[in-house]
Amino acid sequence: MSYAADVLAAMIEKDLAKKGLTYEQFADKTGIGKTTVYSLLKGTANPSLSTIELVTKEIGRHILVLHLDEIQLRLEELMDQDIREVQAIVGVSLSTKDPDFVKFTRENIADLIVTLQKLYDSFKTLK
């Protein structure tokens, strides 16, 4: 399951619980096929942009929020990884034995998460 699929599935599940809907009712409300909604919930779908837009419109969250959520999940995962893995992902090749570098990298990732939270807060009211 991709990060986007995880985030989209979580958004749909939360909306279903909040509104007391079944996935079939959600499908009827959005005009998305029941099989597609089921696949979205299981994280096995590869939705088109129009399907994502229908989902986010029904949920009441802007599509940009979905992308911000995905980026934040990836950054938080980086915080938990070994610094060598982080370097491989971001494409740097500095010494992992330098404690200042390790601290600098983790602080930058933490700063990015804070910035994303601010972006998220500013976009979450968009419909």
C-alpha positions as CSV (number, residue, x, y, z in Angstrom):
1,M,0.0,0.0,0.0
2,S,1.4,3.4,-0.9
3,Y,1.4,6.4,1.4
4,A,-1.3,8.1,-0.8
5,A,-3.4,5.0,-0.6
6,D,-3.0,4.8,3.2
7,V,-4.0,8.5,3.6
8,L,-6.9,8.2,1.2
9,A,-8.2,5.0,2.9
10,A,-7.9,6.7,6.3
11,M,-9.8,9.8,5.1
12,I,-12.6,7.6,3.7
13,E,-12.8,5.4,6.9
14,K,-12.9,8.5,9.1
15,D,-15.7,10.0,7.0
16,L,-17.7,6.8,7.0
17,A,-17.5,6.6,10.7
18,K,-18.3,10.3,11.2
19,K,-21.4,10.1,9.0
20,G,-22.4,6.5,9.9
21,L,-22.3,5.4,6.3
22,T,-21.4,2.1,4.7
23,Y,-18.9,2.0,1.8
24,E,-21.8,1.3,-0.5
25,Q,-23.7,4.4,0.6
26,F,-20.4,6.4,0.2
27,A,-20.1,5.1,-3.3
28,D,-23.7,6.1,-4.1
29,K,-23.2,9.6,-2.7
30,T,-20.0,10.2,-4.7
31,G,-20.9,8.4,-7.9
32,I,-17.9,6.2,-7.6
33,G,-18.4,2.5,-8.2
34,K,-18.8,0.3,-5.1
35,T,-15.9,-1.9,-6.1
36,T,-13.7,1.1,-6.5
37,V,-14.6,2.5,-3.1
38,Y,-13.9,-1.0,-1.6
39,S,-10.5,-1.1,-3.3
40,L,-9.8,2.5,-2.1
41,L,-10.5,1.4,1.5
42,K,-8.2,-1.7,1.1
43,G,-5.5,0.5,-0.5
44,T,-5.4,-1.6,-3.6
45,A,-6.9,0.9,-6.0
46,N,-5.0,3.1,-8.4
47,P,-7.5,6.0,-8.5
48,S,-7.7,8.6,-11.2
49,L,-7.4,12.3,-10.3
50,S,-11.2,12.6,-10.9
51,T,-11.9,9.8,-8.4
52,I,-9.6,11.4,-5.8
53,E,-11.4,14.8,-6.4
54,L,-14.8,13.1,-5.9
55,V,-13.6,11.5,-2.7
56,T,-12.1,14.7,-1.3
57,K,-15.2,16.7,-2.3
58,E,-17.4,14.3,-0.4
59,I,-15.1,14.3,2.6
60,G,-14.8,18.1,2.6
61,R,-11.1,18.2,2.4
62,H,-9.1,19.8,-0.4
63,I,-7.0,17.5,-2.6
64,L,-3.8,19.5,-1.5
65,V,-4.4,18.3,2.0
66,L,-4.0,14.7,0.8
67,H,-0.6,15.5,-0.7
68,L,0.5,17.3,2.5
69,D,-0.6,14.4,4.6
70,E,1.4,12.0,2.4
71,I,4.5,14.2,2.6
72,Q,4.2,14.5,6.4
73,L,3.9,10.7,6.8
74,R,7.1,10.3,4.7
75,L,9.0,12.8,6.7
76,E,7.9,11.3,10.0
77,E,9.0,7.9,8.8
78,L,12.4,9.4,7.9
79,M,12.7,10.6,11.5
80,D,12.5,7.0,12.6
81,Q,15.1,5.7,10.1
82,D,18.8,5.2,10.5
83,I,20.7,8.3,9.3
84,R,22.3,6.2,6.6
85,E,18.9,5.4,5.2
86,V,17.9,9.0,5.3
87,Q,21.0,10.0,3.4
88,A,20.3,7.4,0.7
89,I,16.7,8.7,0.3
90,V,17.6,12.4,0.2
91,G,20.8,11.8,-1.9
92,V,23.5,13.1,0.4
93,S,26.8,11.4,1.1
94,L,28.2,13.1,4.2
95,S,29.8,11.3,7.1
96,T,27.2,9.6,9.3
97,K,29.7,9.7,12.2
98,D,29.5,13.5,12.4
99,P,27.0,14.1,15.3
100,D,26.4,17.7,14.1
101,F,25.3,16.3,10.7
102,V,23.0,13.8,12.3
103,K,21.5,16.5,14.6
104,F,21.2,19.0,11.6
105,T,19.5,16.4,9.5
106,R,16.9,15.5,12.1
107,E,16.3,19.1,13.0
108,N,15.7,19.9,9.3
109,I,13.2,17.1,9.0
110,A,11.5,18.2,12.1
111,D,11.3,21.8,10.7
112,L,9.8,20.4,7.5
113,I,7.1,18.6,9.5
114,V,6.3,21.9,11.3
115,T,6.1,23.7,8.0
116,L,3.9,21.1,6.5
117,Q,1.6,21.3,9.6
118,K,1.2,25.1,8.9
119,L,0.5,24.4,5.2
120,Y,-2.0,21.7,6.3
121,D,-3.7,24.1,8.7
122,S,-4.0,26.8,5.9
123,F,-5.4,24.4,3.3
124,K,-7.7,22.2,5.4
125,T,-10.5,24.7,5.2
126,L,-10.4,24.8,1.4
127,K,-13.1,22.8,-0.3
